[in-house]
Amino acid sequence: MIKIFKFSPKSMSHQNQMPLFPFHLLNVSTRYLVSCIVLLTLFTIPICAQDTNDSLTVELEPIEVTAMHSVISSSDAPVALSTFSRDLIDINSSATLSLEDISQQMPGIWVNDRQNYALGERLTIRGIGWRAAFGVRGVQVVLNDIPLTVADGQTMLNIVDPAFIRRAELLRGPAAAYWGNSSGGVLYLSTKPRYEEKRNFRLKTMAGSFGTRKVEGEFSFRNPNHQMTGYTSYLNTDGYRDYSAAKVLRSGITGSVNLTSKSHLQYQGAAIYMPQAQHPSALTATDAQNDPTKAVPSFVNAEAGKQLTQGQAGLSYTLQTGAGLLNITGYSIYRDLTNPLPFGIITVDRLVGGLRATFDKEWNSLNLKFGIESKFQNDDREEFENVGDATRGVTTVDQLEQVLNQAIFSTATYSAGEFNILGSLRYDRINFSTDADATTQTGDRTFQSLSPSLGLNYRPGDQNIFANISTSFEAPTTTELVNRPGGGNGFNPNLKPEQTVGLETGIRGNIQSSALTYDLTFYRLWIDDLLFPYQLEVNGPTFYRNQGETRHTGVEAQLGWQIHQDVKISANTTLTQAEFKQAQTVDSLSLKGNEVPGIAPFRLNSKLKWTPGNFLFSLTYKYVSSYMADNLNTAKNKAYNVFDASLSFRKLYRSKDIGVQPFIDINNLFNTRYNGSVTVNAFGGRYFEPAPGRSWQAGISVDF
């Protein structure tokens, strides 16, 4: 029996409601669409004419798109989709301390390693998420089938250890039809190994610059009815900057059990214990240039940082019946957070969870999926004045915040020869409530959204030409609803969800004769009711308001070329023009025509991989153009070029029973001085987060 969480409906004022679908955003530029189709046609003609008789070929394995909750394969999906995978040798060949190392291989996504474990990495997809002062906003992140994006739209990324990521899927366009709230894009991560690697245990130890030390362990087990893998790691670092030390212990487990010939049970769990993560804060342009390791004194005096404990677990049951395929998935997450900052001390005890049930039915060329989903979030929040040294003063907020998201959805896939049509529709209802008395704010907010998507894929030979229109919405998070000038309990009665409509068209495929793979996508996003971050004082809290419209127009391209059996070159680039169409500052200054801050107009990533014999050598290059750091476009982060290199050697012993693999990574090979990230619209010009100069990590892996 599937239980759906229910709650008593409460009266909603007009300001608490949200249009079910933002039709007014569908002012689609015909010239834009026609231009894209013409370019794709011109690009396809010479490709389709290529001779395919050659001994060096590239095989593209059809893969189910887990990030779409769909049985459609990656080769037939009418969406902008990127995948990335690593085998055991790749994992052992480098340190991989940041998701940036993985995301660089995929266009559209941008991960900034802030060198600050208290804030976490900054992640954007096509510019969505630019406003996040900390953590991740606007995009969905999933780890081993458990959403790290909770009911109110916040994403908890600390629990991910990039060193164990085997596979990543990236949906680059809006995806509310599949995941609901805060799905301007989807990053699906998996630590599950390919069990045919036939290694049962793996140990890895490393050390590096800035007092960095890390130990990793992993095991796997397999028999005909049960397979399981587990991992653990401990990281201790002093940090590149002053007052940026961190200690992080992370573990996880995944597995699958065959119950009968037609049913199986999957399980997964993960945990993090982070007793220390110091927060040095961002710097002014002058300090970032002249003293990049500096920590802001007020943050040091307040002992700003983060201490957290988080655990999560999930089960997924699949049954093949005569009528179709049934899947039921449930998960729960507990998080205990203490976050001292100069303006106050925030503590949150969070319990979240979800239950999802889907049913797939196939009739010849038609596949239908129906589903229901319920997510809950329970935050016990207390906030205090920080009287210095993380000492608690007067209580400023004390309330229990609850979020309940209920949804119903359906997806249909129809195949007709070389054509595939994919349509999805989802309805979400999200209720925010609190038990606290709120005299100046409201204790209850409810939002509703209807999220459609429609895509068409045409597959002539080894090419895939696709186009789709999709939507997403981003409700204010509990933190954003609580924070408002004047403070106090309750929720801001004026904030409403941000809404996005996306259009994309592209081509991807391979040229067998040249061992070449490619991906080219054109896109545009129409974003309305933008959630604006702003500060009113130095070291003060960040507040939010709905103000303005933006348009994101861009091109994404990816190329992979297997030049020789031992040599491969890959590159991807992202061009984005993101500007304000209708917006103004708190002081009523117009922002129309300004660039949206925190979004680089041009990015390029490339990698050369050379594997002669047992050696593995890679050289990566990234270029990021200059981009704005504030809405008024008065502050700019300078462009930068960075080279990284990695060298590893693979040695097998005792009839290949034991593998030993030492490695060394040299980051920022030419010691470039640059800022790896920014804090958008920070008060007092403290926008810039410096990146390290030349640094290194070295270690050794043993698997057996």
N, C-alpha and C positions, 0 to 999 in steps of 0.2 A: 504494500500500500504506500502510495506516495503522498506525503503530508505537505501541504502548502501552508506557509505561515500567513496568518490573517491578522488584521488589526481593524479597530473601529474607525470608520471614516470620520473625519472632522471637517468642519466647515472651512472653506478656502475662500479667501478674498481674491479679487481679480488679479492682484499682483502676485499671488502665490501660484498662479497657473501659467502654463507654457503652451503655445500653440502645438497641436499634435504633429504638424509637419510644416516646416518653413517654406511654403510655396513661393513666397515673395523673393527668395534668394535665387530662383531658377531663371534669372535673366542671362541665359547662356549665350555667349558670343558665337554666332554662326561662323564668322570669319575664322575664329580660333579653331573650331572643330574641323572645318573644311581644310584649313592649312595643315593641320595635323594629319588628316587622312591622305592628302596629296604627298606630304613628305614620307609617310609610311609606304605608300604605293611606289614611289620612286626608289625608296630604300630596298623594297622587296624584290623588284624586278631583276636586278643583277644577282641577288642572292639565290633566287629560285632557279637561275640559269646555270649555276655552278655545276661542274662535273664532280660526281661523288666517288669516282674510282680512285681510291688511294688506300695504302695499307695503314696509314695513321688515322684513326677515327676517334670520335668522342661519343660515348654512349650517355644519353640522358635517361636515367631511370625514372619511370613514372612513380610519383610519391603522393600519397594522400596528404591533403593540406590540413594538417591538424589545427592550424591557427584559424581555420574557417569553420570548424565543426562540420566538415563536409567530406563526403566520400569521393568527391571529384579529385582527379589527379592534378599535380602541379602543371603538367603539360597541357591540360584542358581548361584550367581555371581562367576566367575572363577578368583577371585583376592583376595589378602590378604586384608581383610576388618575387621575393628573393629567398634563397636558401643557402645555408653555409653548414659544412660538416667537417669534423676532424676525426682522424683515427688515432690510435694509441701513440704512434710515432710522432704525429704532429703535437699531441698534448705534451709529450715528454721533451719536446725540442725547445720549449721556451717557458718563461715564468707565467705569463698571462695573468697579470695582477688587476687588469681593468677590462670591463666590457668593451672599451674602446678598441682593444686588440681584435675583437671579433666583429664589431660593427663596421670597421674600416673596409671589410670585404664586401659590403652591401651598400648600394646607393640609397639615397633618401633619408637614411637614419644618421644621426650625428650624436655621438656620446662624448661628452667632455669630462675627462678625469680631473676633478677639481683639486686633487691631492688633499682631500678633506673628507675623512670618513664620517664626520659629524653631519655634513650636508649630503653626502652621497654623490653619485655621478649625475650630471645634467644630461638628459636624454630628450631629443626632439625628433619628430618624423615630419618631414616637409614643413618644418617650422612650427608645427603644433607642439606645445609644451614650452614655448619661449618664455612665458611669464613666470615659470617656477623659480622661486627664490631658494628653495631647497627641495630635494627629492624629485619626483616625476609627476607631471600633470598632463592630462589630456590624451594620453596614450595607454593602451592596455599591455601589461606584461604578465606572462604566464610561465611558471616553472613546473615542469613535469605534471601538467594538467591542473595544477592549483593556481588560480588567479592571484597574483600579487597585488592587483588593483582591486581594492575593496569597494563596498557598496556606494560610498560617497565619492569615489573617483580618485582617492589617494593611492599611490603605488609605493609599496614598501620593498625597496630593491636591495637593502643591506644583506639579506639572507642569501643572495646569489654569489657563489664563488665562481668567477669566470674560468678558473683553471680546470674545472670539471665539465664545462659545457661541451657536449659532443655535437649538438645540432642546434641550429637556429633557423626559424622561419620568420619572415618579415612581410606583413601586409602593409603596404606603404600608403594606402588610401583610407578614407573613413570606413569604419567597420561596425557601426552601432547595430546593424541588422544581425550581426553574429554575437556581439559581446555586450551591447547596451551602453550604459553610461561610460563616458571618458574613453572612447574608442576612436580617436582621430587617426590611429594606426595600431597595429598589433605586433608585438615581439614575443614569439613563442620560443622558449628555451628548454632544452632537454639534456639531462646528464646521463641518459640511458646509453650504455655501450652496445656495440655489436658483439654479441656473445661469441661469434665465431673467431674473435681475436684470440681466444684460447689462453688468456692470461688470467690467473685467479687472484693474484695479489700484485699491488704496485705501491712502492714507497718512493717519495721524492722529497729532497731537502734542498734548500737554496738559501743564499745570503746575497746582500746587495748594498747599494748606496743608502745613506741616511739611516743606518742601523737596522735595515730591513732583514728579517729572518722569517722563514716559513717552512713548515713541515706538512706534507700531504700523505694520506694513505687511502687506498681504495682496494676493494675486493669484489669479486663476482662469483656467482655460483649458477650452475645450470644442470637440470636433468630433463627428461621428456615432459614432465608436468609442472615444473617450477623453475623460474629463473629470477635471480635477485642480484642487485649490486648495491654497495654502500660506500660512502666516502666520508672523510673527515679532514680538517686542516686547521692549523693554528698560525696566525700571522701576528708578528710583533714588529712595529716600526716606530722610529723617532720622527719620521716625516721630513719632507723637504723643507718645509717652513718651520719657523719657531712656533712652539705651542701647537703642534699638529700630530702628536704621537697617537698611536692607536694599538689596541689589542683586540683581536677578533678570533673567535673559535666558531667554526661552521661545520655542520655535518648533515648528511642526507642519506636516504635509502629509497630505492624503487624496486618493484618486483611484480611478477605476474604468475598466477596459479591457474592451471586448467582444472576446472571443477568437473565438467563433463565434456563430451565430444562437441557440445554446442554452446558451452558457456565457460567464461573465465572471469577471474577477479584480479584487478590490478590494484596495487597499493603504493603509496608514496608518502614520504615524510621528510621534513627538513627542520633544522634548528640553528639558531645563532645566539651566541653570548658575547656581547661587546661591553666589557666593563669600563673601557676607556676609549674616547674619541674626542680629542681636543679640537677646538674651533678657533682658528686664528682670524677669521673674517677676511673680507675683500679689502683691497687697497686703492688709494688714489693713483692716478697715472704717474705722478712723480715718484711716489713710494714704490710702485710696482717696477719702475725702471731703475731706480737707484738702490733700493733695498728690498728686493723681491722676497726674501725669506722673513721679512718683518711680520710680526703679529700685532694686531690692533690692541693697544694697552688696556682699553676698557673691557675687551673680551677676556684678556688674561686675568685682570683683577676680578672679574665676575666668575672666573673658572667656567667659562662657556664651553659647552660640549654636549656629548650625548652618551648616555649609558642605556643599553637596552638588552632585553631577553625576548626571544621570539621562538615559538614552536608551531609547526603546522603538520597536518596529516590529512590524507584523503583516500577514499576508496572508489573504485569504478567497477561496476558489474555489467557484463555484456552477455546477452542471451540471444541466440539465433533461433527464432520460432518459425513456424510454417507461414505466419502472416507477415513477418519482417524481423528487423533487428532492433532489439530493445537495449538501451544503455541508461544506467542510473549512476550518477556521480554525486558524491557528497564530500565536503571538506570542512575543516575548522582551523582557525588560526588564533593563537593567543600572543599578545605583545604587551610588554611592560616597558614603558619609556620614561626616562627622566632627562629633561632638556634645559639646563641652565643657560640663560642669555642675559645680556646686560639689563634689559628692561623687565625681566621677570624669570621665573622658573616654571616650566610647564611639565606636568606629569600626566600621563595617560595610561590607564589600564584598558586594553582593547581586546574584545572577543568578537571575532567575525566568523562567518561561515556561509555555506551555500549548498543548495540541493538542485540538481539539474536532471531532468529525465527527457530522453529523446526516443523517437521511434522512426525507423527508416523502412520505407516500402518501395520496391522497385517493380515497375511494369515495363518490360522491354526497354525502350529508350527513355523512359521517364522515371526519375527517382524523386521521391518526396520524403522530407524530414519534418516532423512535427515535434515541438518541445515546449516545456514549461520550466521556469527557473525562479528560484527565490534566494535572495541574499539578505543577510542581516549583519548589522554592525552595532556593537554596544561599546561606547567609550565612556569610561569614568574619568572625567577631566577635572583637574585642579590646577589653578595657576596662582602663583605667589609673587610678591615683590622680591627682587634679588637685592639684599642689603649689602652684598659683597661676599666674595669667596663662596658663592653658591649657597649662602645662608638664607633660609626662607623668612620672609617678612609677612606682611598682611596678605590675607587671601583675597584675590581679585576675581577669581572665577571658581565656582564649585558647582558642577552639574553633571548629570548623567545624560549623555547624548545617544539617541538611538536612530538608526537608519534602516529602513526596510524597503527593498527593491523587489518587486514582483514583475514577472515578464512572461509573455507567451509569444512564440515565434514559429515561423515555417520557412523552409527552403525547398525550392524545386529546381531540378536540373533536367534539361531535355536535350538529347543528342539527335542530330539529323545529319548523317554523313560526316562531313568535315566541320559542321557547325555545332556549337554547344551554347545553350542559353541557361543562365543562372539567375534566378530571382529569389529575393528574400524579403521578409517583412517581419518586424518585431515591434511589440507594444510594451513599453515600460511605465511603471508607476513607482515613484520614489517618495517616501515620506520621511522627513526629519522631525524628530520630537525631542523634548527635554523635560526633565522633572523639576527644573529650577524655576523659581519665580522670575519673571522677566517684565519689568515695568516699562522699560524703554524699547524693548525689542519683542519679537514674537517667540513663543515657545514651540511653534509648529509650522513647518513648511512642506508643501507637497508639489511635486513636479510630474508631468506626464509627457511622453514622447512616442510618436509613431515613426519608425525608422525603416524606410524601404531602400532596396538596392536592386539594380538590374544590370546584367552584363552579357555580352555576346563575344564568343571566341570562334575564330576561323582558323583552321589548321591545314594549310596546304603543304604536305610533305613534312619537313623538319622545322617549319616555321609556325609560329602562333601569333595571329593578329587579333587584338582584343580591344574592347571599349566597354566602359561601364560608367554608371552614375550611382553614387552612394551618398549616405548621410551619416552624421554623427551629432551627438549633443554632449555637453560637458556641464553637469550640475556643479554648483559651488560645493566645495568640500566642507566638512564640519568646521575645520580650522578657519576657512575663509568666511563662513557664516558667523562665527563667533567674533572674529576680529573686526572691530569697527571703532571709529573715533568715539570716545566716551566709555568704551568697554562695558563690562557687566555681563550678567548671565543672558541666556537666550540667543536667538539668531537674528541676523540682519534681515529686516522685512522687505528690503528693496532689491537684493540680489536675485538674479534669475539665471537660468542656464545659458551658456554659449552654444550657438548652433552653427553647423557646418554642412555645406553641400559640396561634394567633390565630383569632378568629371575627369576621366583619364582615358587615354588611348595609347596603344603601344604595340611593339612587336618584339618577340624573343625567339630564339632558336639556336641552331648550330649549322655550320658548314663542314660536312664530313671531310671533304677533300683538303681542307686547311686546318683541321682540328681546332676549329674556332667556335666559341659560343658568344652570344651577344644578347643584349637587352636594351631597348630604347623605348622610353615612355615620356609622353607629354601629359601634363596635368594642370588643373586649376582648382583652387579652393575658394569658396565664398563663405566668409565667416562673419556672423552677425552677433550682436549683444555681447561683444568682447568683454571678458572679465579682466579689468585693468588692475595691476598691482601698483601701490603707491605708498610712500612713507611721509610722515609729517615732521619727524625729528631724527637727529642723529642717534643711531643705535636703537631706534624705536621699532615697534611692530610694523608689519606690512599689512595694509588694509586693501580692500578690493571694492570695485564698483563696475557696473555694466556701462560701458561707454565706447561706442564706435563700431566700425566695420573695417575689416581688412580683406585683401585679395592676395592670394599666393598663387603665382603662375610659375611653372618650372619645367625643366627637362632633366631626366635621369638616364644615364647610360652606363652600361657595364660591358666589359670585353674580357674574354679569357682565351689565351692562345697557347696550346701545347706545342712549342717550337720543336722540341726534341723529347725523347723519352725521359730525359733527366732535366729538362728546362721548361718552365712554364712562366708566362707573364700574364698578370691580370691587372685590370684597372677599372675604376668607376669614377664617375663625376656627377655632381649635382649642381644644377643652376636654379636658383630661386629668386624671383622678384616678389618681395612681400612688402606691401605698402598700406598705409592707412587711407581709407576712402572717406570715412566720416568719423571724426574723433576730436576730442579736445582734452586739455589737461584740467586738473582741479582748479587752476586759475583761469579757466576758459580760454586758453590759447589753442588755436586750431592746429591739428596735427595732419590735416589733409595733405596727401602727397608725400609725407615723411616715410622713411623706411621703418619697418617694424624692427625693433632692436632684438639683439640676441640671435639673429639669423644671418648667416654668411651667404652673400649672393652667389659665391662660387667656391666649390670644394673639389679637390682631386685627390684620390688615393690610388697608389699603384704598388705592385709587389712583384719582385723577381725571385723565383724559387729554383734553386739548383741542387740536385741530389745525385752527385756522382758517387757510385758505390754506396758505402755506409755513411757518407757525409751528408749533412743537410745544411744548406746555406740559404738565407733569405735576406733580401734588402727591401725595405719598404720606404715609400716616400709619400708624404701628405702635404698638400698646400691648402691653406684656408685664406680666402680673401679678407680684406678689412670689413668690419661690420659695426653697426651702431650699438651703443650700450644704453641709450636712453630714448624716450619717446620724442623728445625735442631734437634729437640728432645733433646734440652739441658735443657728445663724447663718442669716440670711435676706438675700437680695438684694432690694432695694426695687423696687417697680413703677415703670415709666417710660412716658412718652409721647414720641414723637419724630416731627417733621415734616421731610420732605425735599422740595426743589423742584428742577425742572430746566427750562431754557428752551433751545430750539434753533431755528435758521432754516435752511431748505433752499432753495438757489438753484442753478438749472441754467443752463449757458452753452453756446453754440455748438451749437444744435439738440439740447440735452440730452446732448451727449457728455461734458460735465464737470459734476460736482456738487460744490458747496462747502457745507459745513455746520458753522458754528460752534456751540458749546454752552457752557453754564455750569451747574454743579450747586452747589446750596447744601444741605449736609447739616446736620442738627440745627438747623433754622431758628431755633428759639427758645432755643438754647444751654442745653439741659437737661443737668444733671449726673447721670450715671448710669453703672452698670457694665454693659458689654455682654456679659460672660461671667463664668463662675466656674470655678475649679479645685476640683472636688469633693473634700471630705475632706482638704484640704491641712493639713499639720502647722503648728501655731502660729497658726492663724486667718488665714493668708494665702490667702484664697479669691478675692478680687475682682480683676477685670481691667477697669480703667476705660476708658470709651469717650470719644472726643474731644467737645469742645463744638462750637460752630458752626465749620464748615470749608467749603472750596470747592475745586472743580476747574474749570478752563476750558480749552478747546482748540478745534481745528478739524480737520475731516476733508475730504479731497479724494479723490474717486473718478472714474475715467475709463476 
